[in-house]
Amino acid sequence: MYVESKKIENLFRKIKQIQEHKDMYCLNKEHVPISVDDVKYVISDMYNLKIGIQEVMYEGTFLRSIVERYNNNHALVYVKHDLANDLKRFSATKELMHLAIDEKEDWSTDGVETVSSYLVEMSLSTENGKMAKNGAQSEALAEVAAIEILYPYRFRSVDREKVAAQPNALSRLALEYEIPKFIVGRALSNSHSTLADKFWKLVTE
């Protein structure tokens, strides 16, 4: 999936702003796991939104969560009730990121089409190729944002060394950050690390 480099740069600039906003009132900036309530407060404060998070019962395999936004500056995040707690945290955070990063052209009422498109176009690239649909881009970027918020970049260099020395460290890191093991693996993968290294350097220069 091809996403414009400028769009990814803007994503990382927003992530940086969210982290800095959170750090203004957190007593311990290095504390993990990151509180989803803190993330919700920051998004609410920065974007003048009233946000609710609810667990809901529904059948489904691929759709773990959704966000609905309304014209009166309200938004509701719905998370599937029977997910593991770490996946609930990640899914809720991903939906909160939509409220921060999506532009109007990314909004869609067709959730089925968006999910279907994303499943086909999951990988993220800044290389030339087929441009992904806006909905699929939005999903991929929101997942990147959720990774960067819940598993801050500053910890990952040391964590990569831990995993290289002891592969079962992935499970311990997942418990430490309270995010799914597969998300830890994705965050430490070569593809995500290359992306993060490039854009964090760009937005902090």
Secondary structure, DSSP 8 states (H G I E B T S, - for coil): -B--HHHHHHHHHHHHHHHHHHHHH-S-TT-SS--HHHHHHHHHHHHT-EEEEEEE----SS--EEEEE-TTSEEEEEEETTS-HHHHHHHHHHHHHHHHH--GGG--S-HHHHHHHHHHS-S-B-SSS-B--HHHHHHHHHHHHHHHHHS-HHHHHHHHHHHHH-TTHHHHHHHHHTS-HHHHHHHHSHHHHHHHHHHHHHHH-
